[in-house]
Amino acid sequence: MSDQDRLATLRKCIDQLDEDILRLISERARCAQDVALVKRETDPDVTFYRPEREAYVLRRILENNKGPLSDEEMARLFREIMSACLALEQPLNVAFLGPEGTFTQQAALKHFGHSVNTVSLASIDEVFREVEAGTCNYGVVPIENSTEGVVNHTLDMFLQSPLKISGEVELRIHHHLMASSDLQLEKIERVYSHQQSLAQCREWLDANLPQAERVTVNSNAEAARRIEDEVGNAAIAGDAAAEIYDLKILHSCIEDHPDNTTRFLIIGRQSMPVPPCGKDKTSVLISAHNKPGSLFRMLEPLARNNVSMTSIESRPSHCANWEYVFFLDIEGHVDEDNVKTAFAELSQEADVFNVLGSYPKAVL
């Protein structure tokens, strides 16, 4: 068989596979519509977005993935299919820390897919407020970075907000130095970016732009937007911001740590806990009585009941000087027996005890 004949045969096979894929996706979409009808018949106020179900589907797909596409590519494809099907049931408005082109928007699209309507807001406070008001179904906010630690503003909002956590997203962060035109490094007078991004690129900036003033703004995308018409200044932001604001990338991947990753939380108004999916996390806010050993007594039930704590952070309580609240992440779901027992004991020792949410661990 000649090369041309082999190519013709392979293309015919691809055409048939495309038809099969189209048919199966359409069948899945029709099934999603039927699911929506059944749900509405039983509960007019039903919630269509089910994070535990999506996590289960993605993990099952990845367990069965034999290649040649990577797990990351396969997860991305199926997220988009699920996103399009969910939009047939209920179009979602998802708030994020804007403007257009931020890493938070990328995290929202990674988690929900491109069939949602993303709503750009100017601050983390506004994301919380718009979700609380019901203008947006969910919000996406940054919570911690692998090299620079927690985002205190997000933690502080949970002290006053009734919103719950329904999911998390992990996003690999690559920072680029960009400008409106070609610039020599020694000519750059200012570098704009979010304070976390400036910190994540500190060593590179010290070595390559020691003369440049570092100016903090609300987001990387805001930095990119600001330098559209500023000659002699630069911004640190991601690929999306460079594309949206038509900027030239002067240097790529200037983050100090190549595995730089940021974790984001999905926040919503759900009154009932997200059901368990088998690989869950739970976030808790607690406050200890101000007496010797109180924090130890609060944490000891976790160890006694074989509950693994993955992180703990403290923040001022905003009620009195030198009093603190603690944010805990643990492995497991609030409905699991050992977690229930540990929390029952912990709550007896705590002055304040608030489960912020149980939710699926990030999938890729």
Buried (B, 14 or more C-beta within 10 A) or exposed (E): EEEEEEEEEEEEEEEEEEEEEEEEEEEBBEEBEEBBEEBBEEEEEEBBBBBBBBBBBBBEBBEEBEEEEEBEEBBBEBBBBBBBBBBBBBEBBBBBBBBBBBBBBBBBBBBBBEBBEBBBBEEBBBBBBBBBEEEBBBBBBBBBBBBBEBBEEBBBBBBEBEBBBBBBBBBBBBBBBBBBEEBEBEBBBBBBBBEBBBBBBBEBBEEBBEEBEBBEBBBBBBBBBBBEEBEBBBBBBBBBBBEBBEBBBBBEBBBBBEEBBBBBBBBBBBEEBBBBBEBBBBBBBBBBBEEEEBBEBBBBBBEEBEBEBEBBBEBBBEEEEEEBBBBBBBBBBBBBEBBBBBBEBBBEBBBBBBBBBBBBBBBB
